[in-house]
Amino acid sequence: MLDKASKEIPTTSGTKSQIMMRLEKMVEESDIMYGAIRSVDMDEGVFGIAHFELIAKEDMQQLFEHEELGIAVIHTYIWYMYDTLMRGTELCNRFNFIAASRINTTFITKNPTSVMNELVDRFMVAGDNTTPSLYFLPFNSGNGGHWVLIDMDLSRLMVYYLDSLPGDWSKYPSMKKTVDAEILKFRSKKNYRNRKDITWVRVQYFDEYKSYSRAHLDEMKDELCQFIIDHRII
């Protein structure tokens, strides 16, 4: 029965690392293969509020196959970056993450005011926002699961837009409208003067990182696999 279930989680072609094979074996031998779900608690340092993530079989499939990525995988990698690179350092004052589950095309369409208020609350958590700091928001366009990254600098009224596909933020007018409104509302609540309009900039990739090689992607996956193993998520 385990052998039959394990065939339902194919991995990327080519040689797999020892870390990947170890995690794959752990998944194959776990009850996740038969519908069990893991609830993972992330402390408030990661997203500004206490957050929990549900990890299921399909999330492990996404990690192994790397054909598409859902919120759970992206949030877990953000948790890994925070825990490994930021926790207990000054980077916590410079970089902040917003959970992708708090703003997407569907939520903006259904209740834009609620989305805006939640994001303003996230900004308020950081306290003093007069010093340069960036808020990173992974945004799912709802267009075939495509992700873009929005980086907001509240002190400079700058928004940086990163997209692997051609075009800019004009493809998602409701997203831009919501982001602009939440920044202005936050600054109003803090009694900051808005001396200029919000400026959006499409970020160009560095020449050496216009695309990631398979080796780069495998290295990132191995880091996340090791993190999942170390935190006994499976």
Secondary structure, 3 states (H helix, E strand, C coil): CHHHHHCCCCCCCCCCCHHHHHHHHHHHCCHHHHCCCEEEEECHHHHCCCEEEEECHHHHHHHHHCCCCCHHHHHHHHHHHHHHHHCCCCHHHHEEECCHHHCCHHHHHHCHHHHHHHHHHHHHHCCCCCCCCEEEEEEECCCCCCEEEEEEECCCCEEEEECCCCCCHHHCHHHHHHHHHHHHHHHHHCCCCCCCCCEEEECCCCHHHCCCCHHHHHHHHHHHHHHHHHCCCC
